[in-house]
Amino acid sequence: MATPPPIDPNLITLARLPLAPLAVAVLVTDTIWGVVTAAVLALLLELTDLLDGKIARDYGAVSDFGKLFDPFSDAFSRYTLFLGLYAIGVADLWMIMAIFYRDSSVSFFRTVAATRNVVIAARRSGKIKAVVQGVGTQIIFLALVAGKLQPELPTDQIGWGTMVVVTLVTLWSFADYFMGSLPVLREAWQDRGED
């Protein structure tokens, strides 16, 4: 009999949902304590993302719900942080739109495929995108903290430049998923059902 995990990995995943808006709430105060707190919360979001999966795998607690809940929580948390970065001027609107459109589109591709009993597996580009977004977020928040502590540092360029890289990788991932999903999308488009 498998040893039960010390904590339900889905509870760790769930914790990310309130933490992300809290990070944005303190970030937009534009104070040193707010930016530092937001940076700590952003790091905590990434650590819980690593921890929930590790616990689920190590204790044999991987569930169908968890397989869906974890990527949803990741997207929810990161997108919330990106909205916060837009609110303080680190990200441009086109970046936020590109990230949102990519995630929405991939969800749509997977839903269409599911109606045809096809599973669109995670692609390498999606994994790279997740790593780049996670690492990029940490770089941006470290730059924000450094900018508050040392205002003469050119941290604005670091944050914006990192967001450009994050957005371009996200767009590349969209293109990869679109091309990979094209056969099932084309088939679904042309399917008029039974007469």
C-alpha positions in Angstrom: 0.0 0.0 0.0 1.4 3.4 -1.0 2.3 5.9 1.7 -0.2 8.9 1.6 1.5 12.2 0.8 2.1 14.6 3.7 -0.2 17.1 2.0 -2.6 16.7 -0.9 -0.7 18.1 -3.9 -3.9 19.6 -5.2 -4.0 21.8 -2.1 -0.5 23.1 -3.0 -1.8 23.8 -6.5 -4.8 25.5 -5.1 -2.7 27.8 -2.9 -1.3 29.5 -6.1 -4.7 30.9 -7.0 -5.0 33.4 -4.1 -1.2 34.1 -3.9 -1.0 35.5 -7.5 -3.6 38.2 -7.0 -2.1 39.0 -3.6 1.3 39.4 -5.3 -0.2 41.9 -7.8 -2.1 43.8 -5.0 1.2 44.5 -3.2 3.2 45.1 -6.4 1.0 48.0 -7.5 1.6 49.8 -4.2 4.9 50.9 -5.8 6.6 50.7 -2.4 9.8 48.8 -1.5 8.0 46.5 0.8 5.3 45.9 -1.8 7.8 45.0 -4.5 9.9 42.8 -2.2 6.7 41.0 -1.0 5.5 40.5 -4.6 8.9 39.1 -5.5 8.8 36.6 -2.6 5.3 35.6 -3.6 6.3 35.2 -7.3 9.1 32.9 -6.1 6.7 31.0 -3.9 4.4 30.5 -6.9 7.2 28.8 -8.8 8.3 26.7 -5.9 4.8 25.4 -5.3 4.6 24.6 -9.0 7.7 22.3 -8.6 6.5 21.0 -5.2 3.0 19.8 -6.1 4.2 17.8 -9.0 7.1 16.2 -7.1 4.9 15.2 -4.2 2.3 13.8 -6.6 4.9 11.7 -8.4 6.9 10.6 -5.4 3.8 9.4 -3.5 1.9 8.0 -6.4 -0.8 10.7 -6.0 -1.0 11.8 -9.6 -4.7 12.2 -10.5 -6.6 13.1 -13.6 -7.9 16.2 -11.8 -4.4 17.2 -10.9 -3.2 16.8 -14.5 -5.7 19.5 -15.5 -5.6 21.6 -12.3 -1.9 22.1 -12.3 -1.5 23.7 -15.8 -4.7 25.8 -15.2 -3.2 27.1 -11.9 0.1 27.8 -13.7 -1.5 29.8 -16.4 -3.8 31.6 -14.0 -0.9 32.5 -11.7 1.6 33.6 -14.4 -1.1 35.5 -16.3 -2.1 37.4 -13.2 1.6 38.3 -12.6 1.9 39.5 -16.2 -1.2 41.7 -15.7 0.5 43.2 -12.6 3.6 43.9 -14.7 1.5 45.6 -17.3 -0.2 47.7 -14.6 3.2 49.0 -13.4 4.5 49.6 -17.0 7.0 46.8 -17.2 5.0 44.9 -19.9 3.2 46.3 -23.0 -0.4 45.5 -23.9 0.7 43.5 -27.0 2.7 41.2 -24.8 -0.2 40.5 -22.5 -2.5 40.0 -25.4 0.0 37.5 -27.1 0.3 35.5 -23.9 -3.4 35.4 -23.3 -4.2 34.5 -26.9 -1.7 31.7 -26.9 -3.0 30.0 -23.8 -6.7 30.5 -24.9 -5.9 29.0 -28.3 -4.1 26.0 -27.0 -7.0 25.3 -24.6 -9.3 25.5 -27.6 -7.1 23.2 -29.7 -7.2 20.6 -26.9 -11.0 20.9 -26.5 -11.6 20.4 -30.2 -9.2 17.4 -30.2 -11.0 16.0 -27.1 -14.3 16.0 -28.9 -12.7 13.8 -31.5 -11.1 11.5 -28.9 -7.7 12.8 -29.7 -5.3 13.9 -26.9 -3.0 16.8 -27.7 0.0 16.0 -25.6 2.3 18.6 -24.0 4.8 19.7 -26.7 8.4 20.5 -26.1 7.7 24.1 -27.0 5.1 24.3 -24.2 7.6 23.0 -21.7 10.2 25.5 -22.9 7.6 28.3 -22.8 6.8 27.4 -19.2 10.4 27.4 -18.1 11.1 30.7 -19.9 8.0 32.3 -18.3 8.9 31.0 -14.9 12.6 32.1 -15.0 11.7 35.3 -16.8 9.2 36.3 -14.1 11.9 35.7 -11.5 14.4 37.9 -13.4 11.9 40.7 -13.7 10.9 40.6 -10.0 14.6 40.6 -9.0 15.2 43.6 -11.3 12.2 45.4 -9.7 13.6 44.8 -6.2 17.1 46.0 -7.4 15.5 49.1 -8.9 13.8 49.9 -5.7 16.9 49.5 -3.7 19.3 51.1 -6.2 17.2 53.5 -8.4 20.2 54.4 -10.5 20.3 50.9 -12.0 18.8 50.4 -15.5 16.3 47.9 -14.3 13.4 49.1 -16.5 15.3 47.9 -19.6 16.0 44.5 -17.9 12.3 44.0 -17.1 11.0 45.1 -20.5 13.6 43.1 -22.4 12.9 40.0 -20.4 9.2 40.4 -21.2 10.0 40.6 -24.9 11.9 37.3 -24.7 9.0 35.7 -22.7 6.5 36.9 -25.3 8.5 35.8 -28.3 9.0 32.3 -26.9 5.2 32.2 -26.0 4.4 33.1 -29.6 6.7 30.5 -30.9 5.0 27.9 -28.7 1.6 29.0 -30.1 2.9 28.5 -33.7 4.2 25.1 -32.7 0.9 24.0 -31.1 -1.1 25.3 -34.0 0.9 23.5 -36.6 0.8 20.3 -34.5 -3.0 20.6 -34.1 -3.7 21.6 -37.7 -4.7 18.1 -38.9 -7.3 17.6 -36.1 -8.5 21.2 -36.5 -8.9 20.8 -40.2 -10.8 17.5 -39.8 -13.1 19.1 -37.2 -13.7 22.1 -39.4 -14.7 20.0 -42.3 -16.9 17.6 -40.3 -20.5 18.5 -40.8 -21.8 15.6 -38.8 -24.2 12.9 -39.9 -27.1 13.9 -42.2 
